[in-house]
Amino acid sequence: MNKSKIIANKLFWFLRRNGVALEPSRDRHLIINQTLAMGSMDDIQKLFHEYDKETIREEFRKPAAGLYAPAVLHFFEYILDVQLNNSEQYIKKIHGKPTPGHS
């Protein structure tokens, strides 16, 4: 990750069409949560070089609904020493798991 701008890459495929460059300070919520949820270990290491742990912890406390795989969410809760309230809302609906009220 480049400290001045982050160009849309594999983690931000949905921005490629528009040629959008992410600003690390303005877009830190998107950058941090998307990288934690879908990044490789190399991506995670770069993230920790770009942002300090407290900034990552602060943004992780406000994840997007349905972004994280269960194991990934719980892994980063442990690593960042954060306990999210209602963490189920941040977990992807995967493996054909029925949503409440549907059978």
C-alpha positions as CSV (number, residue, x, y, z in Angstrom):
1,M,0.0,0.0,0.0
2,N,1.2,3.4,-0.9
3,K,0.8,6.1,1.8
4,S,-0.3,8.8,-0.7
5,K,-3.0,6.9,-2.6
6,I,-4.1,3.3,-2.9
7,I,-5.1,2.2,-6.4
8,A,-8.0,-0.2,-6.7
9,N,-6.5,-3.7,-6.7
10,K,-7.9,-7.2,-6.1
11,L,-9.4,-6.2,-2.8
12,F,-11.2,-3.2,-4.3
13,W,-12.4,-4.8,-7.6
14,F,-15.7,-2.9,-7.3
15,L,-13.8,0.4,-7.7
16,R,-11.8,-0.5,-10.8
17,R,-14.3,0.6,-13.4
18,N,-14.3,4.2,-12.1
19,G,-10.5,4.4,-11.9
20,V,-10.9,5.5,-8.2
21,A,-7.8,6.0,-6.1
22,L,-8.4,5.5,-2.4
23,E,-7.1,8.1,0.1
24,P,-5.7,6.4,3.2
25,S,-7.1,8.9,5.6
26,R,-10.5,9.5,4.0
27,D,-11.2,5.9,3.1
28,R,-9.6,4.1,6.0
29,H,-12.8,2.4,7.1
30,L,-13.3,0.8,3.7
31,I,-9.6,0.0,3.3
32,I,-9.2,-1.5,6.8
33,N,-12.3,-3.6,6.8
34,Q,-12.0,-4.8,3.2
35,T,-8.4,-5.8,3.8
36,L,-9.1,-7.6,7.1
37,A,-12.1,-9.5,5.6
38,M,-10.6,-10.5,2.2
39,G,-6.9,-9.8,2.2
40,S,-4.0,-12.2,2.2
41,M,-1.5,-12.3,5.0
42,D,0.8,-10.1,2.8
43,D,-2.1,-7.6,2.5
44,I,-2.6,-7.7,6.3
45,Q,1.1,-7.0,6.9
46,K,1.0,-4.0,4.5
47,L,-2.1,-2.8,6.3
48,F,-0.3,-2.8,9.7
49,H,2.5,-0.8,8.0
50,E,0.0,1.7,6.6
51,Y,-2.0,2.2,9.9
52,D,-1.2,1.8,13.5
53,K,-2.9,-0.9,15.5
54,E,-5.2,1.5,17.4
55,T,-6.5,2.9,14.1
56,I,-7.1,-0.6,12.8
57,R,-8.8,-1.5,16.1
58,E,-11.0,1.6,16.0
59,E,-12.2,0.9,12.4
60,F,-12.7,-2.8,13.0
61,R,-15.1,-1.9,15.8
62,K,-17.5,-0.5,13.0
63,P,-17.4,-3.3,10.4
64,A,-19.8,-3.5,7.5
65,A,-22.7,-5.9,7.8
66,G,-22.2,-9.2,6.1
67,L,-18.6,-8.6,5.2
68,Y,-16.7,-11.2,7.2
69,A,-16.5,-15.0,7.1
70,P,-17.1,-16.3,10.7
71,A,-13.6,-17.5,11.3
72,V,-12.0,-14.3,10.0
73,L,-14.2,-12.1,12.2
74,H,-13.4,-14.1,15.3
75,F,-9.7,-14.2,14.4
76,F,-9.5,-10.4,14.2
77,E,-11.6,-10.0,17.4
78,Y,-8.9,-12.1,19.1
79,I,-5.9,-10.5,17.4
80,L,-7.1,-6.9,18.0
81,D,-8.6,-7.7,21.4
82,V,-12.0,-6.4,20.4
83,Q,-15.4,-7.9,21.3
84,L,-18.0,-6.8,18.9
85,N,-21.6,-6.5,20.1
86,N,-24.1,-8.4,17.9
87,S,-21.2,-9.9,15.8
88,E,-23.6,-12.1,13.9
89,Q,-24.7,-9.1,11.8
90,Y,-21.2,-8.8,10.4
91,I,-20.9,-12.4,9.2
92,K,-21.5,-13.3,5.6
93,K,-24.5,-15.5,5.0
94,I,-22.8,-18.5,3.5
95,H,-23.2,-22.3,3.0
96,G,-27.0,-22.0,2.4
97,K,-27.6,-21.1,6.0
98,P,-31.2,-19.9,6.1
99,T,-31.9,-16.4,7.3
100,P,-34.3,-16.0,10.2
101,G,-37.9,-16.3,9.2
102,H,-37.1,-18.3,6.0
103,S,-37.1,-22.0,5.5
